[in-house]
């Protein structure tokens, strides 16, 4: 009987992808992968350091693993380990540390540990490392696969530790990306989501000069990758992870609109709707420029889903600056917003700024933006009522005692078909069908109507 290994992931989609890749490596080596709550011989915690709270949760999960089985090997990897190496090594719950560019060595590291040999676990300098070749051949979702194509970030926003945790920009070859997605499509996956730490930077390390010209981000390499992925036979949809707003140009948007498989779902990270706050954040665009790029998307796509991230309570954010942000967000009119209360992160410039905002005030501002987000999100979804929508079905759910097959539109709006209609329409997980959105099943799920019977 093989050893049992359990994983827990904190943080972003890139971390989740890397966890799946490590799971595959251990499975290939003969390990049985079990839920984190079960007894295991090895516990791997893929940590996060984006906020102090994320680091605290990372430490809590490491300690929880040791309590589950004091005799188990607890492996700490990820961003918390990369930026707080000494603290991680000093933690009695941690037996083995792996840096962000050592995850592919997990089998070698564990072999050495179990055999009593020394593993060279000196953390690699992510500033100097090449792209770490990790890949997956299967994913947890049955229809949609997240595929990591890029690592690192060169932006150094004043609140963010990630450039220190992930290093400078490193990109995966187009050939490797196409090969992995081709293999996933052969297993039945229909949608690929290209993701990275700073996706818009894909390939910029191979370009000469500054990736920004006259305020626009160079999209040449990312667009070339998207076009190659678009040619994969059997792939039905391509979706992108978070984008740098400056990459949205007339040429980029027009080129994407010409690709039938491309999903018009754009996550453009904003962080603040006030120019003075954006300057303190070291964000390299203005609110006027950001709005112009949203208008470009709405010019080339019928109803693009534009989503974003917003930080409230950034150091020095006055009530007047927050009011400006709130009005601006409503003006842009997002489909969804991820609202974060600013978290002071040691090692960043923002942590040393004066005029830190009280937690209670951050909560008040967060609640206001969440209410606005709910209103805008409902308005966006209502725009699809009475229209035919394309849905990639994924899974069965139960609502009010009745079963429905649920999936997403290209704009990432949830839609459901009653189970009794599925057979008539040949609907199943992994199938894409068009149907009319007649009403809402719940506040965030469209209810589809069988138009074939009419």
C-alpha positions, -999 to 999 in steps of 0.1 A, spaced: 0 0 0 14 34 -10 18 64 12 -11 88 16 -7 125 8 -31 153 14 -31 189 0 -45 222 10 -43 253 -12 -46 289 -2 -46 319 -25 -49 323 -63 -57 302 -93 -20 298 -100 -15 282 -66 -44 259 -73 -29 249 -107 4 241 -90 -12 220 -64 -29 199 -90 5 195 -108 21 184 -75 -7 159 -68 -1 144 -102 36 141 -95 29 122 -62 3 100 -78 27 90 -105 52 82 -78 27 58 -61 11 80 -35 -26 79 -28 -42 114 -27 -67 118 2 -88 147 15 -69 170 39 -92 161 67 -81 125 66 -51 107 81 -21 110 58 16 103 57 23 136 40 5 169 42 14 196 17 2 232 24 5 255 -7 6 288 12 -2 324 3 12 357 14 -9 383 -4 -22 396 30 -12 392 66 -45 372 70 -34 349 42 -1 342 60 -20 336 93 -43 311 76 -12 294 60 4 289 95 -29 277 109 -32 250 82 4 239 88 -4 235 125 -37 217 117 -19 192 95 5 184 123 -24 179 147 -41 155 123 -11 133 123 19 142 145 40 115 127 33 129 92 57 149 71 43 184 68 55 202 36 53 240 35 55 255 0 42 286 -18 45 324 -13 45 325 25 75 302 25 92 323 -2 89 356 16 91 344 52 116 315 49 132 319 84 98 319 101 86 289 82 118 269 90 115 278 127 79 265 129 79 232 147 50 220 126 70 222 94 93 193 84 102 204 48 101 237 29 99 241 -9 101 274 -26 79 286 -54 103 273 -80 109 239 -63 74 225 -64 83 201 -93 109 186 -69 84 174 -44 89 137 -51 127 140 -49 124 160 -17 101 135 0 122 105 -12 152 121 5 133 128 37 120 93 41 154 78 33 171 100 58 191 118 32 196 155 29 176 174 4 190 206 -9 161 227 2 179 261 -2 151 282 -16 158 292 -52 162 329 -59 130 336 -79 146 368 -92 170 346 -113 150 314 -119 136 303 -153 100 293 -157 93 261 -137 79 235 -159 48 222 -141 18 208 -160 -14 189 -154 -31 162 -174 -63 162 -155 -81 188 -134 -108 188 -107 -134 205 -128 -149 184 -155 -153 209 -183 -130 239 -176 -93 237 -172 -71 265 -157 -37 264 -174 -8 284 -160 12 301 -187 32 327 -168 48 334 -134 62 365 -117 54 402 -118 75 434 -124 49 460 -113 57 465 -76 24 481 -66 30 497 -32 6 473 -13 18 441 -29 44 415 -18 39 392 -48 69 404 -69 91 393 -39 73 360 -36 71 351 -72 100 370 -87 103 386 -121 83 377 -152 89 342 -166 68 327 -194 60 292 -205 66 283 -242 36 284 -265 44 248 -276 41 235 -240 8 254 -234 -7 240 -266 5 205 -258 -11 206 -223 -44 220 -235 -45 195 -264 -42 167 -239 -69 181 -216 -92 185 -246 -86 148 -255 -100 140 -220 -132 159 -226 -124 194 -213 -141 221 -235 -128 253 -220 -93 266 -212 -86 295 -189 -52 310 -194 -38 322 -161 -7 337 -146 6 360 -118 6 389 -143 -9 374 -174 -5 405 -196 33 402 -191 33 369 -210 64 368 -232 77 403 -224 110 390 -211 118 381 -247 110 415 -260 134 444 -264 128 476 -245 99 487 -224 66 466 -228 47 499 -225 46 523 -255 26 555 -254 7 542 -225 -3 509 -241 9 475 -230 25 453 -257 1 425 -264 20 407 -292 31 376 -273 -1 370 -254 -22 375 -286 0 350 -304 -5 325 -276 -43 330 -277 -44 325 -315 -24 292 -313 -46 279 -285 -77 289 -306 -65 264 -333 -67 234 -310 -93 211 -324 -121 202 -300 -115 232 -277 -147 252 -276 -139 282 -254 -109 303 -243 -111 325 -213 -84 348 -198 -74 354 -162 -68 389 -148 -55 414 -172 -34 446 -170 -59 474 -181 -33 490 -204 -33 459 -226 -68 467 -239 -63 486 -272 -84 488 -303 -61 463 -320 -62 438 -291 -99 440 -287 -106 438 -324 -83 408 -327 -100 389 -298 -135 397 -312 -125 379 -344 -119 346 -326 -152 326 -322 -139 306 -293 -130 336 -272 -152 344 -242 -159 382 -237 -151 381 -200 -125 406 -189 -112 409 -154 -94 443 -154 -79 450 -120 -87 486 -110 -80 488 -72 -93 524 -68 -116 547 -87 -97 578 -75 -65 590 -93 -48 603 -61 -52 568 -45 -40 551 -77 -8 572 -76 -1 562 -40 -7 525 -50 18 529 -78 -8 519 -104 3 531 -138 -29 544 -153 -56 570 -146 -94 565 -141 -100 583 -174 -76 559 -192 -92 528 -176 -128 539 -186 -116 545 -222 -104 509 -224 -137 496 -210 -154 516 -238 -131 499 -263 -143 465 -251 -180 476 -253 -174 488 -289 -160 454 -301 -182 430 -280 -220 431 -277 -222 428 -239 -187 420 -225 -186 410 -188 -161 434 -172 -151 425 -136 -125 440 -113 -108 442 -79 -112 472 -56 -93 479 -23 -110 500 3 -93 518 32 -59 521 15 -36 543 37 -47 579 35 -79 572 16 -102 601 27 -139 599 27 -139 622 -3 -116 599 -22 -138 569 -13 -169 588 -26 -151 595 -58 -143 558 -62 -179 547 -55 -193 571 -81 -166 560 -106 -174 523 -101 -211 529 -108 -201 549 -139 -180 521 -153 -208 496 -144 -190 464 -137 -206 429 -139 -188 418 -107 -164 434 -82 -141 417 -57 -139 441 -28 -110 438 -4 -104 457 28 -67 469 27 -45 446 47 -12 460 59 15 438 45 50 439 61 77 445 35 56 467 13 58 505 9 21 509 18 28 493 52 50 522 62 25 549 50 9 571 76 -28 576 80 -37 539 82 -75 536 81 -93 520 111 -108 486 105 -143 497 114 -142 524 87 -129 498 61 -158 476 70 -183 505 63 -167 513 30 -166 476 20 -203 471 28 -212 501 6 -193 488 -24 -206 452 -19 -242 466 -20 -233 485 -52 -217 453 -67 -249 433 -60 -270 460 -78 -247 462 -109 -244 424 -111 -282 420 -111 -286 446 -138 -260 429 -160 -277 395 -157 -311 410 -164 -298 421 -198 -299 384 -209 -336 378 -201 -355 370 -232 -323 363 -252 -308 331 -265 -276 323 -246 -249 297 -251 -242 276 -221 -214 251 -213 -231 227 -189 -210 216 -159 -229 200 -130 -262 191 -114 -275 212 -85 -307 211 -63 -328 242 -58 -361 241 -39 -361 204 -40 -357 202 -78 -327 192 -99 -311 214 -125 -281 211 -149 -260 243 -144 -233 259 -165 -219 292 -176 -224 315 -206 -193 330 -223 -198 360 -201 -195 337 -170 -232 341 -161 -246 310 -145 -276 294 -162 -297 263 -154 -318 238 -173 -344 217 -154 -334 180 -153 -365 169 -171 -355 190 -201 -320 177 -203 -328 145 -222 -350 164 -247 -322 188 -255 -294 162 -252 -279 184 -224 -251 170 -202 -219 180 -185 -194 191 -211 -221 199 -237 -226 234 -251 -262 244 -261 -282 275 -269 -314 282 -250 -335 311 -241 -331 327 -207 -367 332 -195 -364 342 -159 -342 338 -128 -339 305 -109 -321 323 -81 -308 359 -79 -276 348 -97 -287 319 -120 -307 323 -152 -334 297 -158 -334 284 -194 -363 275 -215 -365 246 -240 -369 263 -273 -366 230 -292 -402 220 -282 -416 252 -297 
